[in-house]
Amino acid sequence: MKRDLMDIVCCPLDKHDLELDVDVEEDEVLEGTLTCTDCGETYPIEDGIPNLLPPDMRD
């Protein structure tokens, strides 16, 4: 995930900002989490792809 994406993504549940926590970064964020600044829901980033599905729709 490119860091520039943080300018346009928001929490799919309540549309508030997301906070980025990076675990692995090379040219882009490969592993980490996005956390909603309002509701606290977390969304994983795996292999550079943020999973912004609501929690009840994830595996």
N, C-alpha and C positions, 0 to 999 in steps of 0.2 A: 504494500500500500504506500503510495506516495504521501508525504506529509502535507502536500498541498490539498489533499482531499479533506483535511480537517476543516477547511474553510467552508465546505458545502454539506458535510454530513451532519445529521442530528439524530437524536433518539427517535426510533420509529413509533414508540408508544406515546410520548408526550411532546415531541418536537423541541426539546431543550438541547443545549450544547453537550458534546461528548468530550471527555478528558482522555488523553492518550497515555497509556503506560506501556513502554517498549521493553520487550524481553530480548529480541534479536533484531539487529538492524545492520544492513549493509548499505547498498545504494538506496534502499527503501525499507520500510518496516516489514519484517518477515513474520515475527511472532510478537504477540502482546494482547492487550485488551483495550477496549473503549468502554468508559464508564459514564453513564448519564449524570450530569451535575445536579439534577433535580430528584429523580426517582431512585437513582443508585443502581439501576439494572446494568449488567455488564455484557459486553459483546466480544467474543474472541476474534483475534486476527491469527489466521493459520496460513502458512505458505504465502503470505503477502495479501491474503484475501480477507477483508472484514466480513463477518457473518452478522448481518443486521436483521436477521429474522427475529420476530418476537420469541421469547423463551418457550412458549408452548408449541411452537412450530419447529423447534430444533430437535435433532435426534437425542 
